[in-house]
């Protein structure tokens, strides 16, 4: 009798995935975290398209997907070359940085138009708000991003390559949608997504608690130590009886 692992290995499908977005939004960091579980804070922007791959078992299915991952250069001078790589893509991941309104608008005004003009009609789309660990500097509200994602039929996911949050969930969700076009990721009771939101909320609470403690410490009046065994100055020593 075949095991579940055998069933998965026999049902492995290929999907070409292309990450698109402006330079510096973290496309390379997302792929490094997904494939190697590493993060380099000094990672330089890609100056050419790079390829890697990873096979992932998709939860709640008997399928695995080999993601062929293409990281495109976001600089304007390389834009014309990007269409060569996403022309036959199965999945397009639009990436913006949550602290950069410009990177989000570039997706709306340029990259999305390029994809719809050059990709296959049924290409699977995802919108990723990266660097969610920088929530205190947010320039693109999640609600706004989700509304645009809905308008173009894209899956939305907030991620942090630095903290490794949301990335595995992103590819697992994409895998389910790739295997089943009718899959509704919004209606699924996804434990991983809940944990991601809890982790993000916990960070906010910890940061708020620390700021409150610092404020309280700054408001404590300075108290000078007094030695109890020290005799007061300016008073005569009490005479003993004769």
N, C-alpha and C positions, 0 to 999 in steps of 0.2 A: 504493500500500500504506500502511495506517495505521501510524503510529509507536507505540511503547509509550506515549509521552506522550498521544497521541490516545486510545489505549485507556483510559488512566487517567481522562482528562477525561470520557470518555463513560460511565464507570462510577463516578461520584461519588455517594455516598449521604449522606443527612442523619441526624444523630444528636443528639438533645437531651440535654445533659449538665447535671446539677445537682450542685454541690458543697455538702455539708452538714457541719456541725460547729460546735463552740463558737466564740465570738468570740476572735480573737487566735491561732488555730492556723495561719493563713497561707493561707487559701483564696484571698484576693485576690492575694497575692504569687505563688502558684502560677500563676494565670491570667495575670498580667502577664508572668511569665517565659516562659510557653508562647507567648503571642501577640505580645509586644513585645520579649522578651529583655531585660527591665529588672528591676531590684530596687531597691525603696525601703525602706531600714531604718526609716523613720519613717512607713510606710504605716499609716493609721488603719483600725480595724475598720469593716466595712461597716454602714451603718445602714438600708440598704434593698437589695433585690435588684438586681443589675446584670447586664447582658447584653453579651456580646461573641461573636465567632465566629472560627474559623480552619479552613482547609481543609488537610488533611495527606495526603500520599501514604503509604499503608501499605506497609511494607517486605515484600518477597517476595510481593506481590500486584499485580494490575493494577487496583487500586481506590484511590480517594481518598475521604476522609470529610470532610464539612463538619460540624465540631463546633459546635453552637449551645450556648454555655456560659453557665450561669446561676450567679451567685455570690450565695448567700443570707446574710442577716444572722444571726449566731449568738446575739445577745443574747436572753435569755428573753422579753422583751416583744414580740419579733418572731416568735417561734416559730410562732404560729398562722397567720401569713401564708405560711410556707414551703411548706405543702402545696399551695397554689395553683400553685406553680411546678414541683414535682416530681410532680404528679399524672399527667402524660402523658410523663414522662421515659423515654428509652431507656436511659440510663446514670446511675447514682447513684454519686458518689464521696464516701465518708465520710472526713473528714480529722481527724486528731488530732495533737497536738504530742508528740513523744517525751519531752519533759521534764515533761509534765503528765499524771499519772494520772487526774485529774479529767476531762480532755477525752476520754480514751479510754473511761472508764466512762460518760460522757454518751452516747456513741454506742451502747453496749451497752444502757443502761437507758432511753433516750428515743428517739434518732433512728432506730435500726433498727426499733423498733416502729411509729413513724410511717410509715416507708417501706413496710413490709409491709402496713400498713392502708390506704394511699392510692395506692400505685403499681400499675402493671400487673403481672401475675403473673410474667412472664418478664423483668423489668427486669434489666439487667446491673449487677452491684455491684463496687465496688473499695474497698479499705481502704488509706488512705495515711498513713504515719507521717512527718509533715513535720518540718523542722528537724533533719535527720540530721547537720548540721554540729556540733550541740551534743551529740555522742555521749558526751562526758565528764560530762554531766548527765542521762543517760537515766533515766527513771522508769518507762517501759514497755518491757520487754524485747521484742526482735523476735520471739522464739519465741512469747511469749504472744500477740502481735498476729497472727502467722501462724496460730496454732491457732484463734483466733476467726474469722479470715477464712475458713479452711477449713470451719468449722462452719456458716457462712452462705452458702457458695458464692461467696465474693468473691475477686477478684484482689488480692494484696497487693503494695505497692510502697513502699519507703522513698524519700523525696525531700528535697531541700534547695532551696528557692526562692532562697536566698542564693547558693549555689554553682552553681545550675542543674544539679543532678544528679538523675537518675531521672525527670524530668518528661516529656521526649520519649519515653522508654522506656514510661512509664505509658500515654500516649495511643496509642502504636503498638500496645502489647499490647491495650488496650481495643478498638482498631480491628480487630485480627485476630479477637478474640472476638466483636465485633459482626457481622463479616462471616461468621464461621463459629462457631456456638455450640459445636461439638465441639472447638474449638481448645484444646489443653492447654498453657497458658503455662509450666507447671513443667517440662515435658519438653523444651522447646525449648532448643537450644544457642545462647543469645543472647549475642553478642559485647558488645553494649552493656551488658548486665547485669554481665558479667564486668569490664568496664572500670570500671563504677560501684563495684563491690566493691573493685577494686584501688586506685582513687582514695581511697576511704574508708580502706583499710588503710594506704596511703602516708601519709595525714595523721596517723594514729595514730603511725606509726613516726617521722615527722619531729618530732612533738611530744615523744615519748619521748626522742629523741636530744638535743633542745634542753635538756630538763630534766636529762639526764645531764651534758651539758656545763656547764650552770650549776652543778650540784652539785660537779663536779670543780674548776671555777674558784673556788668558795667555799672549797674545802679546801686550796688552794695556800697555803703559809705565806708571809708577807711577807718579802721579801728586800731589805735595804737596799743601795743601790749603794755600791761602794767605789772610790775613785779610786786607781788603781795608782801614780800619780806623786806622791802625797801622802806626805810623810815622817811617820813615826810620831812622836807627841808624847811628851815626857818622856825622850828620849834625847839624849845629847850628840852634837854633830857630830863625826865622826871627823876627827882631826887628820891633816894630810898630813905626809909625811916631809920632813926638812930637806935 
